[in-house]
């Protein structure tokens, strides 16, 4: 499935394996504290999800990162067959293609008959008090799902500004059930504690039986890995931009 423009191929979702019908789609785009990226990384490792595809196109940065001798693509899709969950893991920015990515995800969700799209996000809050608990919030475009999250003790997001792909999905997902789960983060640095909070809420909501404690215990490992991957991604994007300028200069 792909979207085109007058210039040709723009962005495409390529899935190489057949999936079960009606999956739950979980996405995690880099944001404040890289919370969603860390959460999806942990989820993939903990569930043993297998890579089944990627998002590519002329407007996606032409780069890969190398980690532990393996290629890590900017936007990869992983599938957990046991729970019928498709996970979108992202290590690069999506500047300029947010609307296209949102439309593509919604079309793919409709094609697969997705049960729901669950977007993982973070919300930045100033300061942090010692021992203060991390709060979680939600938005859902379906009353039944909103009630379920409320009964779990998750607060509805009353005020806030949501940008990026999640913001685009919230505007265009009328035909597809969409729930967004937010965790507070107090830092622009990788925040595994906030990511663990997302995993905790997601586990209760979807019923994955995933323990978030290992994420907290191995916080430094996940934070260093994600930080390294994103730094490589930024360096490669900057280098590509320099080369592009040199062609016309």
VENKA-V666974 format. One record per backbone hydrogen bond with DSSP energy under -1.0 kcal/mol. CO is the residue of the C=O (numbers start at 1). NH is the residue of the N-H. If there is no record, write none. Layout:
# VENKA-V666974
CO:NH
CO:NH
This chain:
# VENKA-V666974
1:13
3:10
3:11
5:8
8:5
10:59
11:3
12:56
14:54
23:115
24:86
25:118
26:88
27:120
31:34
32:35
33:191
34:38
35:39
36:40
37:41
38:42
39:43
40:44
41:45
42:46
43:47
44:48
44:49
50:79
52:16
53:77
54:14
56:12
57:60
61:63
65:72
67:70
70:67
72:65
74:91
75:55
76:89
77:52
77:53
78:87
79:50
80:84
80:85
84:24
85:80
86:26
87:78
88:28
89:76
94:97
97:101
98:102
99:103
100:104
101:105
102:106
103:107
104:108
105:109
106:110
107:111
108:112
109:114
112:22
116:25
117:179
118:27
119:181
121:183
123:185
129:132
135:184
136:155
137:182
138:157
139:180
142:146
143:147
144:148
145:149
146:150
147:151
148:152
149:154
150:153
155:138
164:168
165:169
166:170
168:172
169:173
173:176
177:117
178:141
179:119
180:139
181:121
182:137
183:123
185:125
191:195
192:196
193:197
194:198
195:199
196:200
197:201
198:202
199:203
200:204
201:205
202:206
203:207
212:216
213:217
214:218
216:219
218:222
219:223
220:224
221:225
222:226
223:227
224:228
225:229
226:230
227:231
228:232
229:233
230:234
231:235
232:236
233:237
234:238
235:239
236:240
237:241
238:242
239:243
240:244
241:245
242:246
243:247
245:249
